[in-house]
Amino acid sequence: MHIMAIRDRVFLDSVPDIIFLKDKKFRYLISNKANNALLHLTNVDVIGHTDFYIMDESTAKACRASDEQVLREKIIVANEEIMDGHILRP
Protein backbone atom coordinates (compact mmCIF):
# COMPACT_ATOMS: atom_id res chain seq x y z
CA MET A 1 0.00 0.00 0.00
CA HIS A 2 1.30 3.44 -0.90
CA ILE A 3 2.23 5.69 2.07
CA MET A 4 -0.39 8.26 1.05
CA ALA A 5 -3.08 5.59 1.08
CA ILE A 6 -2.02 4.48 4.58
CA ARG A 7 -2.18 8.07 5.87
CA ASP A 8 -5.59 8.58 4.26
CA ARG A 9 -6.90 5.33 5.73
CA VAL A 10 -5.70 6.26 9.22
CA PHE A 11 -7.36 9.67 8.90
CA LEU A 12 -10.69 8.26 7.65
CA ASP A 13 -10.75 5.61 10.37
CA SER A 14 -10.02 8.16 13.10
CA VAL A 15 -13.16 10.17 12.24
CA PRO A 16 -16.16 9.05 14.34
CA ASP A 17 -18.59 10.01 11.54
CA ILE A 18 -19.68 7.59 8.85
CA ILE A 19 -17.68 8.13 5.65
CA PHE A 20 -18.06 6.21 2.42
CA LEU A 21 -17.64 6.68 -1.31
CA LYS A 22 -19.41 4.73 -4.03
CA ASP A 23 -18.77 4.44 -7.75
CA LYS A 24 -21.36 5.10 -10.48
CA LYS A 25 -22.63 1.53 -10.13
CA PHE A 26 -23.23 2.19 -6.41
CA ARG A 27 -20.42 -0.11 -5.27
CA TYR A 28 -18.46 0.97 -2.21
CA LEU A 29 -14.98 2.27 -3.02
CA ILE A 30 -14.21 3.58 0.47
CA SER A 31 -15.80 2.73 3.80
CA ASN A 32 -14.35 3.97 7.06
CA LYS A 33 -14.25 2.17 10.40
CA ALA A 34 -17.46 3.88 11.63
CA ASN A 35 -19.41 2.82 8.54
CA ASN A 36 -18.10 -0.72 8.76
CA ALA A 37 -19.08 -0.88 12.45
CA LEU A 38 -22.59 0.32 11.62
CA LEU A 39 -22.87 -2.39 8.98
CA HIS A 40 -21.32 -5.00 11.30
CA LEU A 41 -18.90 -5.88 8.51
CA THR A 42 -15.21 -5.63 7.75
CA ASN A 43 -13.77 -3.41 5.06
CA VAL A 44 -13.19 -6.51 2.92
CA ASP A 45 -16.90 -7.38 3.16
CA VAL A 46 -18.00 -3.86 2.13
CA ILE A 47 -15.61 -2.70 -0.60
CA GLY A 48 -16.75 -3.61 -4.10
CA HIS A 49 -20.30 -4.42 -3.04
CA THR A 50 -23.58 -2.56 -3.28
CA ASP A 51 -26.02 -1.94 -0.47
CA PHE A 52 -28.18 -4.78 -1.82
CA TYR A 53 -25.39 -7.22 -1.07
CA ILE A 54 -24.74 -6.02 2.49
CA MET A 55 -28.14 -4.78 3.77
CA ASP A 56 -31.71 -5.96 3.91
CA GLU A 57 -33.73 -5.06 0.84
CA SER A 58 -35.81 -2.23 2.33
CA THR A 59 -32.75 -0.46 3.77
CA ALA A 60 -30.84 -0.95 0.52
CA LYS A 61 -33.74 0.51 -1.48
CA ALA A 62 -33.81 3.61 0.73
CA CYS A 63 -30.04 4.05 0.37
CA ARG A 64 -30.24 3.62 -3.41
CA ALA A 65 -33.01 6.21 -3.68
CA SER A 66 -30.88 8.65 -1.70
CA ASP A 67 -27.81 7.93 -3.85
CA GLU A 68 -29.82 8.43 -7.04
CA GLN A 69 -31.18 11.74 -5.74
CA VAL A 70 -27.65 12.95 -5.04
CA LEU A 71 -26.55 12.09 -8.57
CA ARG A 72 -29.68 13.49 -10.21
CA GLU A 73 -29.85 16.78 -8.30
CA LYS A 74 -26.13 17.18 -7.48
CA ILE A 75 -26.96 18.09 -3.89
CA ILE A 76 -26.11 16.80 -0.45
CA VAL A 77 -28.90 14.61 0.89
CA ALA A 78 -29.20 13.85 4.58
CA ASN A 79 -31.89 11.28 5.30
CA GLU A 80 -33.05 9.60 8.44
CA GLU A 81 -32.84 5.86 7.86
CA ILE A 82 -33.58 2.77 9.94
CA MET A 83 -31.06 -0.05 10.04
CA ASP A 84 -31.12 -3.04 12.36
CA GLY A 85 -33.79 -1.30 14.43
CA HIS A 86 -31.62 1.80 14.91
CA ILE A 87 -32.63 5.22 13.59
CA LEU A 88 -29.76 6.89 11.75
CA ARG A 89 -30.07 10.65 11.75
CA PRO A 90 -27.88 13.10 9.82
C-alpha distance (Angstrom), angle and dihedral (degrees) to the residues before:
residue distance angle dihedral
M1 . . .
H2 3.79 . .
I3 3.83 115.6 .
M4 3.82 91.2 -118.5
A5 3.79 90.5 54.7
I6 3.82 90.9 50.8
R7 3.81 91.4 50.8
D8 3.80 91.2 47.5
R9 3.80 91.7 48.6
V10 3.81 92.1 50.5
F11 3.80 90.3 49.5
L12 3.82 94.4 48.3
D13 3.79 92.2 46.9
S14 3.80 92.5 49.4
V15 3.82 92.0 59.0
P16 3.83 111.6 92.1
D17 3.82 91.5 -150.2
I18 3.78 122.9 90.6
I19 3.81 110.8 -99.0
F20 3.78 126.4 -179.8
L21 3.78 140.2 150.4
K22 3.79 126.2 -155.2
D23 3.79 131.8 -166.3
K24 3.82 125.1 -125.8
K25 3.81 89.8 -84.9
F26 3.82 88.8 56.2
R27 3.81 93.9 -110.6
Y28 3.79 116.7 144.1
L29 3.80 113.5 -106.1
I30 3.81 96.1 170.8
S31 3.79 130.3 19.4
N32 3.78 121.7 171.6
K33 3.79 127.7 -144.5
A34 3.84 92.8 -95.4
N35 3.81 92.5 53.3
N36 3.79 91.9 46.3
A37 3.82 90.4 50.0
L38 3.80 90.7 51.0
L39 3.79 89.8 51.3
H40 3.82 92.0 43.8
L41 3.80 88.2 -129.2
T42 3.78 139.2 112.5
N43 3.78 123.6 -112.7
V44 3.81 88.8 -105.5
D45 3.82 90.1 56.8
V46 3.82 93.1 50.1
I47 3.81 107.0 39.2
G48 3.79 113.5 89.7
H49 3.79 94.2 15.2
T50 3.78 133.6 101.9
D51 3.78 126.5 -129.3
F52 3.82 88.8 -101.4
Y53 3.79 89.5 64.2
I54 3.81 96.1 48.3
M55 3.84 105.1 30.9
D56 3.76 138.9 48.5
E57 3.78 113.6 -88.0
S58 3.82 98.7 -105.4
T59 3.82 93.1 50.3
A60 3.80 91.3 45.0
K61 3.82 90.9 51.0
A62 3.82 91.1 52.2
C63 3.82 91.1 48.8
R64 3.81 91.7 48.0
A65 3.81 91.8 50.3
S66 3.80 89.4 51.7
D67 3.82 92.0 47.6
E68 3.80 91.4 49.4
Q69 3.81 91.1 49.8
V70 3.80 90.3 52.8
L71 3.79 91.4 51.9
R72 3.80 94.7 42.9
E73 3.81 97.9 45.9
K74 3.82 98.9 26.8
I75 3.80 91.0 -134.4
I76 3.77 137.2 122.4
V77 3.79 110.8 -98.5
A78 3.78 121.1 -161.5
N79 3.79 112.0 -172.9
E80 3.75 133.0 177.0
E81 3.79 107.3 -124.8
I82 3.79 135.2 179.5
M83 3.78 119.4 -133.2
D84 3.79 126.4 169.8
G85 3.80 89.1 -12.5
H86 3.81 92.4 -54.8
I87 3.79 122.7 117.4
L88 3.80 111.4 -132.5
R89 3.77 112.2 -154.9
P90 3.81 126.3 -172.5
